[in-house]
Amino acid sequence: MSKHIDLRKSVFDICQEYPEITDLLFELGFHDITKPGMLHTAGRFMTIPKGAAMKKIDLMQVKMMLEEKGFQVTGL
């Protein structure tokens, strides 16, 4: 079964569907994702592209890492 991530979805929704994404995003520089409550508050309206822009993280680097981990990425 292919793992599909639509980057137009909220970080919260993506992490609910694929909990392992939390660790990958932390590794990429989204350190706030592990703060208590952050995923359930800001994560409900934040998307990965918006978060990457705020944290000055290259979105193509995020996409490449997710694809290396077996995810099919859409929504760019």
N, C-alpha and C positions, 0 to 999 in steps of 0.2 A: 504494500500500500504506500502510495506516494504521500509525503507530507507537503501540504500546500499552505503558503502564507500569503495573504493579501495585505500588503502594507498600508492599505486604506483603512483597515480595521484598527481599533484601539489596541494599545499595548496590553491592557487588561484582558481583552477578548483573546488575543493571540496567546498570552501566557496561560489562560484557562484551558485552551485547546491543546497547547504543547508546553507543559510546565518546564521542560528542559531549556526553553528559550530564555528563561530568567538568568540562568548561569551564563549563557552565551552572550547576552546583552551586557551583563556585568563585566565580562571579560573584554568586551569591545569598548568599555568606558562609560556605560550607563550605570554608574555606581549608586545613584539614588534609588534604583529599582529594588534594592534589598532593604531600604529603610522601612521600618514598620509603618504600615498604612499607606505608603506612597503608591503602591500598585493599585490599591483600592480607591484612591482619590484621584490624583493626577493621571494615573494610568487609564482611567475610564474615558478620558477625552484626548489623551496624548497618543499620537501615532509614532511609529519608529522614525519616519522621515522628519517629523517636527522635532522629536527629541534629538535626532542626529544634528539637525541645524542648530538647536540651542546649545548642544555640547560641543559643537564644531568637530563632529565625527564624520568622516567621509562615508556617505551613504553607499557608494559602490563597494567599499571595504566591508560594510555590514552585509550587503547582498552577497558578496563573494563568500564570506564566512558561512552564512546560512546555507548557501548552495553546497559548500564543501561538507557541511554536516548533514546533507541529504534532503534539504528543503527546496521546494520549487517556489520561487519568489515572484509574485506579480504585484501590480498596483503602483508601479513607478511612473 
